[in-house]
């Protein structure tokens, strides 16, 4: 979550932080909430327009639903509830530890919630060594924690934050010091998301990525646009749409449908994939 150093932003950050509830008081993600594959935990002034944005765009391009606050926050929605929902629903969390990370109570509070979900966390150490998270008093985060103490802010949370940072420091992560490491991060996230997605697609999905992207580009986009135009002309709104995939047996219709379902699942609050409807209905 981003934060800035202005007094207005600090007040908003403090208020939002105080609204984050302990895990035992958090409700499950409601059916009307958006769900995400990946949550990107970061400090805005350090990496939002660079590494965080680059990761977000790359993951979205791969069909992986990623949450980046500047891109996915909806007008009129509460920061705390939206962020909690995104963290709770995400299969994978990316924590980008930059030099100014500890200056944001939002980042630290999010990290605690991420650990409580027990979902996979991929630490990215951006110009920061893992040992800086382990030895707070001696590293780049020492000043931030000292200021919290001096100002009497979040005193009841400081130990909890230190424990969270210490825990993550022992996780296998990526020390990001050049663009060559970027692909390692993307591949690790994609692999973990695919492993945790709802449907098993194929052991060796050769060419499947290009097939699905081509299907979406040539077929789905045109069908959806045509459907929306017809709804507009007929004065209808929010009507369901049906897309059929037909062809000879064994050409990959079900494989295509499964992969498409996995990619689109994060865009909806609910989903269901029914297998072998014709065969099962005969029973």
DAUR-V824239 format. One record per pair of residues at least 24 apart in sequence whose C-alpha atoms are under 8 Angstrom apart, sorted by the first residue. I is the first residue (numbers start at 1). GAP is how many residues later the second one is. D is the distance in whole Angstrom. If there is no record, write none. Layout:
i: {I | I}
gap: {GAP | GAP}
d: {D | D}
This chain:
i: {1 | 1 | 1 | 1 | 1 | 1 | 1 | 1 | 1 | 2 | 2 | 2 | 2 | 2 | 2 | 2 | 2 | 2 | 3 | 3 | 3 | 3 | 3 | 4 | 4 | 13 | 13 | 14 | 16 | 16 | 16 | 17 | 17 | 17 | 17 | 19 | 20 | 20 | 20 | 23 | 23 | 28 | 29 | 29 | 29 | 31 | 31 | 32 | 33 | 33 | 34 | 34 | 34 | 34 | 34 | 34 | 35 | 35 | 35 | 35 | 35 | 35 | 35 | 35 | 36 | 36 | 36 | 36 | 36 | 36 | 36 | 36 | 36 | 37 | 37 | 37 | 37 | 37 | 37 | 37 | 37 | 37 | 38 | 38 | 38 | 38 | 38 | 38 | 38 | 38 | 38 | 38 | 39 | 39 | 39 | 39 | 39 | 39 | 39 | 39 | 39 | 40 | 40 | 40 | 40 | 40 | 40 | 40 | 41 | 41 | 41 | 41 | 41 | 41 | 41 | 42 | 42 | 42 | 42 | 42 | 42 | 43 | 43 | 43 | 43 | 43 | 43 | 46 | 46 | 46 | 46 | 47 | 52 | 55 | 58 | 59 | 59 | 63 | 63 | 64 | 64 | 64 | 64 | 65 | 65 | 65 | 84 | 87 | 87 | 87 | 88 | 88 | 90 | 91 | 91 | 91 | 91 | 92 | 92 | 92 | 92 | 92 | 92 | 92 | 93 | 93 | 93 | 93 | 94 | 94 | 94 | 94 | 95 | 95 | 95 | 95 | 96 | 96 | 96 | 96 | 97 | 97 | 97 | 97 | 97 | 98 | 98 | 98 | 98 | 99 | 99 | 99 | 99 | 99 | 100 | 101 | 102 | 102 | 102 | 103 | 103 | 103 | 108 | 109 | 111 | 112 | 112 | 112 | 115 | 120 | 122 | 122 | 122 | 122 | 122 | 123 | 123 | 123 | 123 | 123 | 124 | 124 | 124 | 124 | 124 | 125 | 125 | 125 | 125 | 126 | 126 | 126 | 127 | 127 | 127 | 128 | 129 | 130 | 130 | 131 | 133 | 133 | 133 | 133 | 133 | 134 | 134 | 134 | 134 | 135 | 136 | 197 | 198 | 199 | 199 | 199 | 200 | 201 | 201 | 201 | 202 | 208 | 211 | 212 | 212 | 212}
gap: {40 | 41 | 42 | 43 | 67 | 68 | 105 | 106 | 109 | 40 | 41 | 42 | 43 | 46 | 67 | 102 | 104 | 105 | 40 | 41 | 42 | 101 | 103 | 40 | 41 | 92 | 93 | 91 | 63 | 64 | 90 | 63 | 88 | 89 | 92 | 61 | 60 | 64 | 89 | 90 | 93 | 60 | 56 | 59 | 60 | 238 | 239 | 237 | 52 | 236 | 51 | 52 | 232 | 233 | 234 | 235 | 50 | 51 | 54 | 55 | 231 | 232 | 233 | 234 | 29 | 30 | 31 | 50 | 53 | 54 | 55 | 230 | 231 | 27 | 28 | 29 | 52 | 53 | 54 | 55 | 156 | 229 | 26 | 27 | 28 | 29 | 52 | 53 | 54 | 55 | 56 | 155 | 27 | 28 | 29 | 47 | 48 | 51 | 53 | 54 | 55 | 26 | 27 | 28 | 53 | 54 | 55 | 56 | 52 | 53 | 54 | 55 | 66 | 69 | 70 | 53 | 54 | 55 | 56 | 59 | 65 | 53 | 55 | 57 | 58 | 61 | 64 | 52 | 53 | 54 | 55 | 51 | 44 | 131 | 128 | 127 | 131 | 200 | 201 | 126 | 129 | 199 | 202 | 198 | 201 | 202 | 29 | 26 | 27 | 30 | 26 | 29 | 29 | 28 | 29 | 102 | 105 | 27 | 28 | 29 | 30 | 97 | 100 | 101 | 26 | 27 | 28 | 29 | 27 | 28 | 29 | 30 | 26 | 27 | 28 | 29 | 27 | 28 | 29 | 30 | 26 | 27 | 28 | 29 | 31 | 27 | 28 | 29 | 30 | 27 | 28 | 29 | 41 | 42 | 41 | 40 | 39 | 42 | 43 | 38 | 41 | 42 | 53 | 52 | 53 | 48 | 49 | 52 | 49 | 72 | 49 | 50 | 51 | 52 | 67 | 45 | 48 | 49 | 50 | 51 | 49 | 50 | 51 | 52 | 61 | 48 | 49 | 50 | 51 | 49 | 50 | 51 | 48 | 49 | 50 | 47 | 46 | 39 | 40 | 38 | 29 | 32 | 33 | 35 | 36 | 31 | 32 | 33 | 35 | 31 | 26 | 65 | 64 | 59 | 60 | 63 | 58 | 54 | 57 | 58 | 53 | 48 | 45 | 44 | 47 | 48}
d: {6 | 6 | 6 | 7 | 8 | 6 | 6 | 6 | 8 | 7 | 5 | 4 | 7 | 8 | 8 | 8 | 8 | 8 | 7 | 6 | 7 | 6 | 8 | 8 | 7 | 7 | 7 | 8 | 7 | 6 | 8 | 7 | 7 | 6 | 7 | 6 | 6 | 8 | 8 | 7 | 7 | 8 | 6 | 7 | 7 | 5 | 7 | 6 | 7 | 6 | 8 | 7 | 7 | 7 | 6 | 5 | 7 | 6 | 5 | 7 | 5 | 7 | 7 | 6 | 5 | 6 | 6 | 6 | 6 | 5 | 8 | 5 | 8 | 6 | 5 | 6 | 7 | 5 | 5 | 6 | 7 | 6 | 7 | 6 | 5 | 6 | 5 | 6 | 5 | 6 | 7 | 8 | 6 | 5 | 7 | 6 | 6 | 6 | 7 | 5 | 6 | 7 | 6 | 6 | 6 | 5 | 6 | 8 | 7 | 6 | 5 | 6 | 6 | 7 | 7 | 6 | 5 | 7 | 8 | 7 | 6 | 8 | 7 | 7 | 5 | 7 | 7 | 7 | 8 | 7 | 8 | 8 | 8 | 7 | 8 | 7 | 8 | 5 | 7 | 8 | 8 | 6 | 8 | 8 | 6 | 7 | 8 | 7 | 6 | 8 | 8 | 6 | 8 | 6 | 7 | 6 | 7 | 6 | 5 | 6 | 7 | 7 | 7 | 7 | 7 | 6 | 5 | 6 | 6 | 5 | 6 | 7 | 7 | 6 | 5 | 6 | 6 | 5 | 6 | 7 | 7 | 6 | 5 | 6 | 7 | 7 | 5 | 6 | 6 | 8 | 7 | 6 | 6 | 7 | 7 | 8 | 6 | 6 | 7 | 8 | 5 | 8 | 6 | 7 | 7 | 8 | 7 | 6 | 8 | 8 | 8 | 8 | 6 | 8 | 8 | 7 | 7 | 7 | 5 | 6 | 6 | 5 | 6 | 6 | 8 | 7 | 6 | 5 | 6 | 6 | 5 | 7 | 8 | 7 | 6 | 8 | 7 | 5 | 8 | 7 | 8 | 5 | 5 | 8 | 6 | 7 | 5 | 8 | 6 | 8 | 7 | 6 | 7 | 6 | 8 | 7 | 8 | 6 | 6 | 6 | 7 | 8 | 8 | 7 | 7 | 7}
